[in-house]
């Protein structure tokens, strides 16, 4: 009975503060006990995962509330963070520039490197800009996300 009460107490603490060490200390339990219970009891593991998720949601809500308060106070760091995170115009960008001479074939190492660069650039989904020379040597042109996808398919 005490074990069930301690598990419940720990899970309640975890919902308030989603840090296992802190919730364990507040419940007078050791981390080893928590992880042993988690390993041995599937139901407890599921309840623990749910409590962690609920606690993280609570912290996210509190953080966003604080961020909005700072924005209202005209805190530049908060304004900048919000814009970079929520507005594509202000998002961090990755710009890759270069020329690809299509008259020459690429070595396997160069092909692998190009595929990796294209994969990295596409992982930024619209945040990256890739320049490429298709027709005129020495001249680069901007390439949209759709063009990058087409180029990836050509290389594959």
C-alpha positions as protocol buffer text, in pm:
chain_id: "A"
residue {
  index: 1
  type: UNK
  ca { x: 0 y: 0 z: 0 }
}
residue {
  index: 2
  type: UNK
  ca { x: 285 y: 240 z: 85 }
}
residue {
  index: 3
  type: UNK
  ca { x: 450 y: 163 z: -248 }
}
residue {
  index: 4
  type: UNK
  ca { x: 134 y: 257 z: -440 }
}
residue {
  index: 5
  type: UNK
  ca { x: 102 y: 580 z: -241 }
}
residue {
  index: 6
  type: UNK
  ca { x: 468 y: 666 z: -308 }
}
residue {
  index: 7
  type: UNK
  ca { x: 426 y: 597 z: -680 }
}
residue {
  index: 8
  type: UNK
  ca { x: 120 y: 823 z: -693 }
}
residue {
  index: 9
  type: UNK
  ca { x: 302 y: 1095 z: -498 }
}
residue {
  index: 10
  type: UNK
  ca { x: 598 y: 1075 z: -736 }
}
residue {
  index: 11
  type: UNK
  ca { x: 372 y: 1092 z: -1043 }
}
residue {
  index: 12
  type: UNK
  ca { x: 194 y: 1400 z: -904 }
}
residue {
  index: 13
  type: UNK
  ca { x: 530 y: 1570 z: -845 }
}
residue {
  index: 14
  type: UNK
  ca { x: 641 y: 1477 z: -1196 }
}
residue {
  index: 15
  type: UNK
  ca { x: 332 y: 1648 z: -1339 }
}
residue {
  index: 16
  type: UNK
  ca { x: 431 y: 1970 z: -1159 }
}
residue {
  index: 17
  type: UNK
  ca { x: 804 y: 1952 z: -1227 }
}
residue {
  index: 18
  type: UNK
  ca { x: 898 y: 1722 z: -1517 }
}
residue {
  index: 19
  type: UNK
  ca { x: 1245 y: 1644 z: -1383 }
}
residue {
  index: 20
  type: UNK
  ca { x: 1278 y: 1290 z: -1248 }
}
residue {
  index: 21
  type: UNK
  ca { x: 1550 y: 1374 z: -994 }
}
residue {
  index: 22
  type: UNK
  ca { x: 1351 y: 1665 z: -846 }
}
residue {
  index: 23
  type: UNK
  ca { x: 1022 y: 1472 z: -836 }
}
residue {
  index: 24
  type: UNK
  ca { x: 1198 y: 1177 z: -671 }
}
residue {
  index: 25
  type: UNK
  ca { x: 1355 y: 1400 z: -403 }
}
residue {
  index: 26
  type: UNK
  ca { x: 1021 y: 1569 z: -330 }
}
residue {
  index: 27
  type: UNK
  ca { x: 867 y: 1222 z: -289 }
}
residue {
  index: 28
  type: UNK
  ca { x: 1154 y: 1096 z: -70 }
}
residue {
  index: 29
  type: UNK
  ca { x: 1252 y: 835 z: -327 }
}
residue {
  index: 30
  type: UNK
  ca { x: 1579 y: 757 z: -498 }
}
residue {
  index: 31
  type: UNK
  ca { x: 1626 y: 773 z: -873 }
}
residue {
  index: 32
  type: UNK
  ca { x: 1730 y: 406 z: -862 }
}
residue {
  index: 33
  type: UNK
  ca { x: 1393 y: 314 z: -712 }
}
residue {
  index: 34
  type: UNK
  ca { x: 1209 y: 512 z: -980 }
}
residue {
  index: 35
  type: UNK
  ca { x: 1403 y: 352 z: -1263 }
}
residue {
  index: 36
  type: UNK
  ca { x: 1363 y: 3 z: -1109 }
}
residue {
  index: 37
  type: UNK
  ca { x: 985 y: 55 z: -1089 }
}
residue {
  index: 38
  type: UNK
  ca { x: 988 y: 184 z: -1445 }
}
residue {
  index: 39
  type: UNK
  ca { x: 1177 y: -123 z: -1567 }
}
residue {
  index: 40
  type: UNK
  ca { x: 964 y: -375 z: -1376 }
}
residue {
  index: 41
  type: UNK
  ca { x: 617 y: -221 z: -1413 }
}
residue {
  index: 42
  type: UNK
  ca { x: 481 y: -142 z: -1762 }
}
residue {
  index: 43
  type: UNK
  ca { x: 177 y: 36 z: -1618 }
}
residue {
  index: 44
  type: UNK
  ca { x: 401 y: 261 z: -1407 }
}
residue {
  index: 45
  type: UNK
  ca { x: 623 y: 331 z: -1711 }
}
residue {
  index: 46
  type: UNK
  ca { x: 320 y: 440 z: -1912 }
}
residue {
  index: 47
  type: UNK
  ca { x: 189 y: 655 z: -1625 }
}
residue {
  index: 48
  type: UNK
  ca { x: 535 y: 807 z: -1581 }
}
residue {
  index: 49
  type: UNK
  ca { x: 558 y: 894 z: -1952 }
}
residue {
  index: 50
  type: UNK
  ca { x: 213 y: 1055 z: -1934 }
}
residue {
  index: 51
  type: UNK
  ca { x: 308 y: 1252 z: -1620 }
}
residue {
  index: 52
  type: UNK
  ca { x: 630 y: 1373 z: -1787 }
}
residue {
  index: 53
  type: UNK
  ca { x: 436 y: 1484 z: -2095 }
}
residue {
  index: 54
  type: UNK
  ca { x: 179 y: 1664 z: -1880 }
}
residue {
  index: 55
  type: UNK
  ca { x: 456 y: 1834 z: -1681 }
}
residue {
  index: 56
  type: UNK
  ca { x: 635 y: 1942 z: -1998 }
}
residue {
  index: 57
  type: UNK
  ca { x: 311 y: 2090 z: -2132 }
}
residue {
  index: 58
  type: UNK
  ca { x: 272 y: 2285 z: -1807 }
}
residue {
  index: 59
  type: UNK
  ca { x: 627 y: 2420 z: -1829 }
}
residue {
  index: 60
  type: UNK
  ca { x: 576 y: 2509 z: -2197 }
}
residue {
  index: 61
  type: UNK
  ca { x: 259 y: 2701 z: -2109 }
}
residue {
  index: 62
  type: UNK
  ca { x: 436 y: 2885 z: -1828 }
}
residue {
  index: 63
  type: UNK
  ca { x: 731 y: 2964 z: -2056 }
}
residue {
  index: 64
  type: UNK
  ca { x: 511 y: 3101 z: -2331 }
}
residue {
  index: 65
  type: UNK
  ca { x: 323 y: 3310 z: -2078 }
}
residue {
  index: 66
  type: UNK
  ca { x: 650 y: 3456 z: -1948 }
}
residue {
  index: 67
  type: UNK
  ca { x: 770 y: 3514 z: -2303 }
}
residue {
  index: 68
  type: UNK
  ca { x: 453 y: 3706 z: -2389 }
}
residue {
  index: 69
  type: UNK
  ca { x: 497 y: 3916 z: -2074 }
}
residue {
  index: 70
  type: UNK
  ca { x: 852 y: 4001 z: -2181 }
}
residue {
  index: 71
  type: UNK
  ca { x: 732 y: 4089 z: -2532 }
}
residue {
  index: 72
  type: UNK
  ca { x: 473 y: 4326 z: -2384 }
}
residue {
  index: 73
  type: UNK
  ca { x: 757 y: 4486 z: -2185 }
}
residue {
  index: 74
  type: UNK
  ca { x: 942 y: 4537 z: -2517 }
}
residue {
  index: 75
  type: UNK
  ca { x: 1226 y: 4302 z: -2426 }
}
residue {
  index: 76
  type: UNK
  ca { x: 1432 y: 4278 z: -2745 }
}
residue {
  index: 77
  type: UNK
  ca { x: 1560 y: 3924 z: -2682 }
}
residue {
  index: 78
  type: UNK
  ca { x: 1205 y: 3797 z: -2633 }
}
residue {
  index: 79
  type: UNK
  ca { x: 1082 y: 3980 z: -2944 }
}
residue {
  index: 80
  type: UNK
  ca { x: 1367 y: 3842 z: -3150 }
}
residue {
  index: 81
  type: UNK
  ca { x: 1317 y: 3487 z: -3022 }
}
residue {
  index: 82
  type: UNK
  ca { x: 944 y: 3495 z: -3099 }
}
residue {
  index: 83
  type: UNK
  ca { x: 994 y: 3629 z: -3450 }
}
residue {
  index: 84
  type: UNK
  ca { x: 1272 y: 3381 z: -3535 }
}
residue {
  index: 85
  type: UNK
  ca { x: 1058 y: 3094 z: -3406 }
}
residue {
  index: 86
  type: UNK
  ca { x: 722 y: 3193 z: -3552 }
}
residue {
  index: 87
  type: UNK
  ca { x: 778 y: 3405 z: -3863 }
}
residue {
  index: 88
  type: UNK
  ca { x: 959 y: 3270 z: -4170 }
}
residue {
  index: 89
  type: UNK
  ca { x: 1087 y: 3615 z: -4268 }
}
residue {
  index: 90
  type: UNK
  ca { x: 1295 y: 3632 z: -3949 }
}
residue {
  index: 91
  type: UNK
  ca { x: 1393 y: 3265 z: -3924 }
}
residue {
  index: 92
  type: UNK
  ca { x: 1755 y: 3158 z: -3921 }
}
residue {
  index: 93
  type: UNK
  ca { x: 1869 y: 3082 z: -4275 }
}
residue {
  index: 94
  type: UNK
  ca { x: 2127 y: 2858 z: -4430 }
}
residue {
  index: 95
  type: UNK
  ca { x: 2264 y: 2983 z: -4761 }
}
residue {
  index: 96
  type: UNK
  ca { x: 2465 y: 2751 z: -4980 }
}
residue {
  index: 97
  type: UNK
  ca { x: 2630 y: 2903 z: -5286 }
}
residue {
  index: 98
  type: UNK
  ca { x: 2826 y: 2737 z: -5558 }
}
residue {
  index: 99
  type: UNK
  ca { x: 2852 y: 2634 z: -5918 }
}
residue {
  index: 100
  type: UNK
  ca { x: 2793 y: 2290 z: -6055 }
}
residue {
  index: 101
  type: UNK
  ca { x: 2955 y: 2220 z: -6387 }
}
residue {
  index: 102
  type: UNK
  ca { x: 2738 y: 1958 z: -6552 }
}
residue {
  index: 103
  type: UNK
  ca { x: 2992 y: 1881 z: -6825 }
}
residue {
  index: 104
  type: UNK
  ca { x: 3209 y: 1695 z: -6577 }
}
residue {
  index: 105
  type: UNK
  ca { x: 3100 y: 1383 z: -6394 }
}
residue {
  index: 106
  type: UNK
  ca { x: 3132 y: 1379 z: -6018 }
}
residue {
  index: 107
  type: UNK
  ca { x: 3339 y: 1135 z: -5822 }
}
residue {
  index: 108
  type: UNK
  ca { x: 3147 y: 905 z: -5586 }
}
residue {
  index: 109
  type: UNK
  ca { x: 3279 y: 1112 z: -5293 }
}
residue {
  index: 110
  type: UNK
  ca { x: 3158 y: 1438 z: -5452 }
}
residue {
  index: 111
  type: UNK
  ca { x: 2819 y: 1282 z: -5527 }
}
residue {
  index: 112
  type: UNK
  ca { x: 2786 y: 1165 z: -5166 }
}
residue {
  index: 113
  type: UNK
  ca { x: 2879 y: 1513 z: -5040 }
}
residue {
  index: 114
  type: UNK
  ca { x: 2626 y: 1679 z: -5271 }
}
residue {
  index: 115
  type: UNK
  ca { x: 2348 y: 1443 z: -5158 }
}
residue {
  index: 116
  type: UNK
  ca { x: 2431 y: 1519 z: -4796 }
}
residue {
  index: 117
  type: UNK
  ca { x: 2427 y: 1895 z: -4860 }
}
residue {
  index: 118
  type: UNK
  ca { x: 2092 y: 1873 z: -5039 }
}
residue {
  index: 119
  type: UNK
  ca { x: 1946 y: 1662 z: -4759 }
}
residue {
  index: 120
  type: UNK
  ca { x: 2067 y: 1913 z: -4501 }
}
residue {
  index: 121
  type: UNK
  ca { x: 1929 y: 2205 z: -4696 }
}
residue {
  index: 122
  type: UNK
  ca { x: 1590 y: 2039 z: -4743 }
}
residue {
  index: 123
  type: UNK
  ca { x: 1570 y: 1967 z: -4369 }
}
residue {
  index: 124
  type: UNK
  ca { x: 1540 y: 2342 z: -4316 }
}
residue {
  index: 125
  type: UNK
  ca { x: 1221 y: 2341 z: -4531 }
}
residue {
  index: 126
  type: UNK
  ca { x: 1218 y: 2680 z: -4687 }
}
residue {
  index: 127
  type: UNK
  ca { x: 1469 y: 2827 z: -4443 }
}
residue {
  index: 128
  type: UNK
  ca { x: 1760 y: 2746 z: -4670 }
}
residue {
  index: 129
  type: UNK
  ca { x: 1849 y: 2903 z: -4999 }
}
residue {
  index: 130
  type: UNK
  ca { x: 2054 y: 2705 z: -5251 }
}
residue {
  index: 131
  type: UNK
  ca { x: 2224 y: 2875 z: -5544 }
}
residue {
  index: 132
  type: UNK
  ca { x: 2309 y: 2676 z: -5855 }
}
residue {
  index: 133
  type: UNK
  ca { x: 2447 y: 2731 z: -6205 }
}
residue {
  index: 134
  type: UNK
  ca { x: 2254 y: 2539 z: -6467 }
}
residue {
  index: 135
  type: UNK
  ca { x: 2346 y: 2711 z: -6792 }
}
residue {
  index: 136
  type: UNK
  ca { x: 2599 y: 2993 z: -6764 }
}
residue {
  index: 137
  type: UNK
  ca { x: 2943 y: 2927 z: -6613 }
}
residue {
  index: 138
  type: UNK
  ca { x: 3027 y: 3166 z: -6329 }
}
residue {
  index: 139
  type: UNK
  ca { x: 2669 y: 3287 z: -6286 }
}
residue {
  index: 140
  type: UNK
  ca { x: 2449 y: 3172 z: -5996 }
}
residue {
  index: 141
  type: UNK
  ca { x: 2073 y: 3190 z: -5964 }
}
residue {
  index: 142
  type: UNK
  ca { x: 1843 y: 3136 z: -5664 }
}
residue {
  index: 143
  type: UNK
  ca { x: 1677 y: 2799 z: -5645 }
}
residue {
  index: 144
  type: UNK
  ca { x: 1342 y: 2744 z: -5476 }
}
residue {
  index: 145
  type: UNK
  ca { x: 1256 y: 2456 z: -5242 }
}
residue {
  index: 146
  type: UNK
  ca { x: 1064 y: 2280 z: -5524 }
}
residue {
  index: 147
  type: UNK
  ca { x: 1367 y: 2300 z: -5752 }
}
residue {
  index: 148
  type: UNK
  ca { x: 1587 y: 2154 z: -5477 }
}
residue {
  index: 149
  type: UNK
  ca { x: 1350 y: 1858 z: -5445 }
}
residue {
  index: 150
  type: UNK
  ca { x: 1362 y: 1802 z: -5822 }
}
residue {
  index: 151
  type: UNK
  ca { x: 1742 y: 1817 z: -5816 }
}
residue {
  index: 152
  type: UNK
  ca { x: 1755 y: 1566 z: -5533 }
}
residue {
  index: 153
  type: UNK
  ca { x: 1540 y: 1329 z: -5740 }
}
residue {
  index: 154
  type: UNK
  ca { x: 1772 y: 1372 z: -6041 }
}
residue {
  index: 155
  type: UNK
  ca { x: 2078 y: 1287 z: -5832 }
}
residue {
  index: 156
  type: UNK
  ca { x: 1919 y: 985 z: -5661 }
}
